[in-house]
Each structure stands twice: as C-alpha cells, then as structure tokens.
Amino acid sequence: MTKQQYANLMERRQFLKLASMGALGATALAACTSGDANLDEAAGDETLPELEWEVATSWPTSLDTIYGGAVRFAERVSAMTGGKFMVTAQPAGEVVPPLEILQNVETNSISAGHTASYYYTGLDPTTAFGTALPFGLTDRQQNAWLYEAGGLEMLQEFYAERFNAIQFPAGNTGVQMGGWFNKEINSLSDMQGLIMRIPGLGSQVMTKLGVTVQVLPGGEIFQALQTGAIDATEWVGPYDDTTMGFQEVTQFYYHPGWWEPGPSLEVQIPLPVWNELPEVYQEIVKTAAYEANTTMMSRYDALNPPAYQNILDSTDIQVLPFPDDVMAAAEEAAFEIFDENAASNATFKSIYDEWLTFREGIQKWHAVAETSYLKYVENSLA
C-alpha cells in the first residue's frame, strides 16, 4: 500500500464514524427491508465490473450463527450490487485451513476471509485487539471503541503495514461462557495440569495459571473432549455450544468467559484486491460487514436464553461460576501479559494505550448505568 493509498483510506474515516451513528445501519436496513432491493448506483451502472469472490472462513456450516455472519455478508454484497459482485462464503477447510485465513490474505492467495483475528496472535499479538482482550470490552463497548473512538482506524493502519490487508468488523457473539470442563474447579490449584482448548491472549493467561493450552479449530473440539485429549474447552455460549454437543461429553459449564467479553469477528481482504474495487463496491462491502456485525449479536441474544434454559432443564450439567481466586489470578496475569507485549511491541503499545484509556472510562460508566440496573433485575427475578 502506497502512502497516497493509505492517505485516501484515512480520508474515508468519516464514513466509519457515520456507521455507528446510523448511516450504515440505515443503508443496510433499507436494503434488508426491501427484500432483494439493490443499490441503484451499483445495479444501474453498466461500467461497474462483474466480480466473483469466495470468502474463506474459519467456521463449519453447523455453526449457523458464526458461519451465518459470513453468509450474511456475502449475500448482502451480492444483493446490493444486483448480482454484479457475487460473493460466496465457504466453510472451514474448503478454501484454506480454518486457522490460516490471515496468512492467505497476507499473501493475496484468497479474495477475502471471515475469521477471528486473535487466532493469529502468534504472528503478532496486536491482532488480539480485532477480536477481544481478556477482561476487555463487551460487544457494545467494542463497537464504540472501533467505530467512534478510533480503534478501527488504528487496526486498519496496523493491518495495512503488517499484513498488506484491510479488515472490517463483521460479527460479535457477546460475552461468552467460561467453557466446558470435565474437572470441577474449586480453586486456583485445580487449574494446574488441565489441558484446555483456548486461543488468543486468553491462552497465554491460562498458561500462566498452569494450564496446558491447545488451539484447535471448531470441527475438532468435540472429538478431543470425547477421547480425553483435552479436559476442557471454551467456545461461545449455550446455543453454539450445545449445537457442538459439548454437553454430551463434559460435566461442568463455567462462567464468565473473561477472555472474550465481546469478541468481534472480521472480514479480512488483501489490500491489492481492495484497492482494485470501485469505490461504490468498497462502500457496499463496508455496509454488508456492518450489517453482519450488528445482526449476529442480535441473533445470539435471541437464541442463547432458550438454549441456556434447555441446559438447566434437560441435562445433568452443573453450571458454575469460576472461583474468585481464579478470576483474580487470571486478571492479574492478563495485565502482566499486556504490559509484556507493550514493552516489546511498539504497535501493540500504541493501540493498547488508547484502548486502556477508553476501557477505563466506559467501564466506569457502564458500572453505574448498566450493572446497577442488571443487579436489581437479577434480584427481582430471584
């Protein structure tokens, strides 16, 4: 990416600002509520090229929520261009290995990918900001940071320089559960020697707590639990987790998922591919990603409550909170890891400093405005 190209990208910052104010949402909503309505500018312009993209994903089709985010993105781009720009989502492994999306975007080997950026912290820990940091931001807070507090612009600059790519948020699961265990966790000492599937910086925290960590794609987790190759796994929440069948091969379900309080998924695109798109196609891609980002969270909020109740009513699974000493030790370890990465990685530090300031302010505000209300409601429902 040339300096001029990057300057042009940054000039479009106002478009991203407008997204969270409703401009993108209004565009997406108008297109959505009109069925197969197209953006007239794209559908009626004979000079616009006909394109076909395959979007490689990290998700099996059985995960209709997460994989559905990639499908939603693909379908909206296709619909809003009147079929001139046809995009098709592909299940994990169909195009490239599920945990190698970013590597293939970097080498311009695929047109686009839909994945979780924290799968790639081994390449650079800064990628974690695109998904979630332990004890970080909820989904609302994450979107506020990305769309309104400069987070997305900082990440796009990082992706451009480090991976020759551009990315857009395209999904969020909301705060996750703490995972499925075949061993009861009564204290911090019970974490010692546990074998757990967990990615991202959360895996580094678990390592500090004495856990042996494995990173497995979604399609391999059930068998690993069933055979005893792992003792525990994190995944998402009740709907996806029971779809995966984890309740059939475990005994305990812990909460909260402190390592992923509001994890974004994202569409990643090679910069050479992005720069070749007509501007109207670029705006449509942004709109489709924004729609996928907002609708996925809504879908999880609709699907998780009945799935959770079904776990309580129809299984012998024990749903338990992590012990206080585990939570405290994990939080301490997380911020040690952040400081270590900030000391050794200048890009991580530059983003982390901004992220940390934003986190402090919004979490103080939400502790008053949100938490006090939810605590009251919890007590009234008891």
N, C-alpha and C positions, 0 to 999 in steps of 0.2 A: 504494500500500500504506500503510495507516494504521500509526501507531506500535504500536497494540494488535495488529494483524495480524502485524507483524514480531516483536513480543514472543512471540506464540503460536508463530511459526515457530521462534524460537530455543529455546523450551521443548522443542521436539522434537529438540533436539541429541543427547540421549541415544540416540535411535533410530539416528542416523547413527553414533554411537560403537559401538553394538551390531553394526552391519553388518559391520565388519571383524573382529569377534570371532566371527562365525559366525551371528548371529541371522538376518540377511537371507539369508545363504548357505543356512542350514538351511531356511528357508521356501521359497526358490527351488528347492533340491534336492528337497525333499519334493514340491513341485508338479511338478517336471520328471520325477522318477522314477515318479510315479503317472500318467504319460501325460497325459490331459486332465482330471486332477483339478482341482477348483475350490476356492477358499477358501470354506468353508461359510458364513461370515458374509456374504460378498457374494452368493453364489449363492442363499442361502435367505432373504434379507431382501427382502420384497416392497416395502418402502418405498424401496429404492435405485433411482435413476433409470436408464433405459436411455439410453446415450450413444453417439455415434459420433464418432471423431476420425480425421482424416488427419494423418499425420506427414510433413511435407515434409523431404526430405533433400538433402544435397549430393553424393549418390553415384549413379552409373549402376548398373543391375542387374548388369552384367558383373562388378562387384567384389563377389562373393558374400560376402566376409568383412566388409568395412566396411558395405556395404548390408545384409548379413545381420545386423549388430548392431541396426539399426533394425527389421528384420523380427522378430528375436528379442524385442525389447522389445514390439513391437506384439502379437505372438502371445501372449506371456505375460500381458499385461494382459487381453486378451480371454479367455484360458483361465481365469485365476484369478478372473474375475468371472462365469464361466458364460455368457459371451456378452452380459451386460448392458452392459458397457463395451467396445464394439468399436473396436479401433484398427487402422488400416491404414497401412503405410509406403508412401510414394510415391517413385518415382525422381526424380533430379535434374531440375529443369525442369518436372515435371508440375504442380506447385502454384505454386511461385515460382522465380525464378532460383537456381541452386545456391549462389551466394556471397552471397545476400541473405536467408538464413534468419533471422538475428538481427534484422535490420531489420523483418521482418514479424512476428516475435514481439513486438518492442517496440511496434508499432502495433496489436497484438491482431488481426492480419489472418489468422492461422492458429492452429489449436489447439495445435500443437507442431511442433518441428523436431529433426532429428538432424544434427549438423554438427560441425566443428572450430572451437573458439572463436577460434583465432588467425587465422582468416580475417578477423576483424573488428578487428584492431589499428589499422586506420585510423580506426575510431570511437573506440577507447580502447585504449591499449597494455596496460591491465590485463587485457584479455581473454586475453592470451597465457598467463596462469597456468592457465587452464582446460584448455589443451592441453599446451604444453611451452615451456620457455625453452631457448635454446642452452646447451649444457654444463650442463644441468639434471639432472633426476631420471629414473631408469629407471622402468619401469612399477610395480615393487614399491615403489620409493621414492615415486612419485607417489601411489599408493593409500594408503600410510602417511601421507603429508602430508595428503591430502584427508580420509580417514576418521578418523584418530587424532590429528593434530597441529593441527586447527582450520582447515585450508585450505579445506574445503568451506563451512564456516560463513562465513568471510571472503568467499569468492567469492559466496555467495548474498546476503550483505548488499550487496555491490557490484552484482550484477545487479538486485537489487530497487530500489536507489536510482538506478542509471544507466539501466536498460532496462525497468524495471517487469516483471521476469521472474524466474523461478526455473529453476535448471538442476541436473542430476544427471549424474555420470559414467556413460557407457553404452557403453564400448568402449575398447580400447587395443591398439595394434599392436606394442608393444615397441620396442626400439631399432631404428631404421631404417637402411637403407643410405644411402650418401652420394650416390647418384644416377647417372644415365646421361649420358655425355659423348661428344661427337664430336671432342673435342680432348684430347690427353694432357696431364695436369697434372704437370709435373716440379718446379715451384717456384711460389712465390707470384706471380711475374711472369706466369705463364701464365693467371692469373685475370683479368688486365686485358682489358677489352673483351668478355669472354664474355657471352653472352645466355642467361640461365637462368630457368626457371620455378621459383620458390620463394616460399612465403607466410610470414607471421608475422614475428617479430623476426629470424629467420634471414635473411630477405630484406634487412633493414637491415644485418646483418653483411656479407652478400655485397656490398652496395653500397659499404661501407667498403673492401672488398678490390678494388674496381674493376670489379665485375660489374654488367651491366645487367640489372635484375630485371623479370620479368613474373609476374603472378599469373593463372593460367588454371585453370578447372575441369577435373576429370579427363578429361572427354569430349573436350577439345580438345587435349590434350597430344601425342598420337601424331602428328596431322597437322602440328602446329607443328614437331616434330622432323623429320618426313619431308620437309617443304618447306624446312627450314633457317631457319624463322622464329626458332627458338631453337637454341642449341648444346648445351644441357644441361637436365636436369630432375631434380628429386627427386620421389620418390613414396613408396613404403612399403618393400617388401622383395621378395625373389625371387618369391614366389607371386603377389602382386598385380601386380608389375612385368612379369612375363612374360605374365600374362593381358592386360595392356595392349599387349603386343607391342613393348616398347621395345628388346628385344634384336635386333629386325629392322631398326632404323633408327639404331643407335648402335654405338660401338666399345669404349667403356670403361665399367666399372662400379666406382664408387669406394665406399670405406667409411672411417670410420663416418659415420652421419648425426648429426653432433654437434649439429645444430639440433633434433633430435627424439629424444632418448634414451628417452623413454617417454611418447608423446603420448596423452592422453585424448581421446576423443570424448564428446559430451554430448547429452542430451535437454534442449531448452530449451522452456519453457512460459510463456505470458503469465500474469502474476500474477492478473489478473481471472479467467482460466479456471481456474487452480489453486485459487483461493480458493472457487470455486463447487463444487469436488469434495467429496463426502462424505469424511470422514476415512478410512474404510476404503479408498476408491478412491485416496486420496493414498498410503496405505501400500503398496498394491499397485503403484502407479507406481514408488515407491522400490525395491521389491523387484525389479520387472522390469528397471529400469535397472541395479541391482546385478548381476543375473544376466547381462545383456548385457555389462556391463563385464568380468566375470571370464571368461565363456566365449569372448569374442572373442580374448583373449590366448592362451587355451589352443589355440584353433583355429590361430592364426598359428604357434604353436610346433610344431604338428603338421605344418603344410603347408609352411613355409619350408625346412626341411632338404632334402626331396627336390627342391623347385624349385631350390634353390641348386646341388645336385649336378647337376641336369639342365643348368644353365647351363655348368658346368665340362665336362660330358661331351659336350654336343651343340651347342655354339656356339663361335664364334671370339672371343667377348667376352673382353677382358682385365680381370680382377678385381684392382684395385689399391688400396692404402691412400693416403689423402691424404698428401702430403709433410709432414714435420714443421713446416716454416716456414708452411705454410698453416694447419695446426692451431693453432699458436701465435698467429699473427696473428688468426685467427678468434676464439679465446678472448679475446684482449686487446680486440678490437673489441666482442665481446658484452658484456663487463662495462662498457665505456665507455657502451654504449647503455643498459644497466640503470641506471647512475648518472645519465645524462642524463634518463631518464624519471622516476627517483625525485626528481630535483631540480625537475621541472616538474609532477609529478602526485602530489598528496598520497595518493591512494588507492593508486596503484601503489607508492609508498614504504612505506605501512603494511603491505601484503601482502609486498612484496619483503624487508623487514627480517626478518619471521618466516620466510619461505621460505629466505632465505640462511642463517640460523642452523640451520634444520633440515637443509638441504643439507650443510653442513659436517660436522655430526655423523654423519649416516647414511652419507655417502660415505667418511668415515674408517673407520667400522665395516665397511662392505662391502668396502673395500680390503683389510682383513685377512681377513674371514670368507669373502668371495666370490671376490675377484680372485686371491688366492694359490692357492685350490683350482683355479680355472679355468686358471691358468697351468700348474699341474702337469699337469692333464689334457691341455692342449694339447701339452705336451712329450711326454707318454706316448703320444699318438696320432701324433706326427710319425714 
